[in-house]
Amino acid sequence: MRRITDEEIVFYDHVAERISGVLGSRSCSLTQSSLAKRIGWNRASLCNFINRIDKGIAAHLIPRIAGVLGVPMDYLITGSQLKPQQRNLWDPRFDEAEIFVEKCDEFRRRKLRSLSLTSVLPLQALPDNASVANFVNSMVNGASEIVAERWHEAIEREREKILSDGCENIDYLIPIRDLLRLPRRLAPYRGFSSEEIVDLLQNLKREWVRKRGMRIIAVDDAMLDPDVRLELSGNIVLSVLGREMQIRFHKDLRIDWDDAPGAVNISRESLIKVKRAAGFGVHDRPSAHQVEQLIDTLLAQVDSHDQSALPSSSNYFQGGAGGFEEQQFAMA
């Protein structure tokens, strides 16, 4: 392999510095790892390049990086001045809740069939303002009053919108391990009493599943491939709206959206793969009865520490869209 010259090292130093600068800006929602995934390059290699452990990079990747970052290639190569970019990010440390609420209204008007992989129950299903405050305070963990206030307002206003609009076009995929945090009152539900958990689940069944078409699909952890696990490791929620939009709720409480076809397609295929593994086709949905049975099983688990009371996860998904065995903690 040809040795990189000192002049080339200086050039690559500047490219790496510009990539790092874009990734670190408030307008960018990507990380080094997610950038590597989207350009189809080894994560460790890209991280080593950006952090200047490896001095060179395959030149054909520079146009890909520019495209994913949404910057001109000339900027990465020569440092030409960047034009201000539209922010596809809501950061509650700096932004009012109105920004996110308006964006949600825009998404909702498109009436797109959506899939969400989430580690928490759908936030709009929290039954009242007190439970919203309880949940948000647990997420924020006392770190910032302004962040808690803006998240509270955003969830509250979203709940009011969806109460009238319903959610028949959204399927929520939730790992069983995360679902069981609720009846066992583990984070982020630590601040809830047993009675509040029961009320939350009963309200979920009554107001959202029966009246507004909410569908929850419980997925076994074994169904999550490494890419999906990576998505959930840094996010509370990953959603795809049709083939048009990807939305991520980050664990640092920022929310971003991305309409780049490559990003949307990667996430969409990942979520469809999980849904299929659970026994459902792209357009199939569990019945209200199935979801209610799932909720009833969670209700029976409130404050239970008896692991043996849960059936084997290999039985959760038998039957899929075509059938359901009444006694199982089934795919819902």
Secondary structure, DSSP 8 states (H G I E B T S, - for coil): -----HHHHHHHHHHHHHHHHHHTSTT----HHHHHHHHT--HHHHHHHHTTSS----TTHHHHHHHHHT--HHHHHH----------EE-TTTS-HHHHHHHHHHHHHT---EEEEESS--GGG--SHHHHHHHHHHHHTTS-HHHHHHHHHHHHHHHHHHHHH--TTEEEEEEHHHHTTTTTT-TTSTT--HHHHHHHHHHIIIIIIIHH--EEEEE-GGG--HHHHHHHHHEEEEEEETTTEEEEEETTS-EEEE--HHHHHHHHHHHHHHHHHTT--TT----HHHHHHHHHHHHHTTT---GGGS--GGGTTTTTTT---TTS----
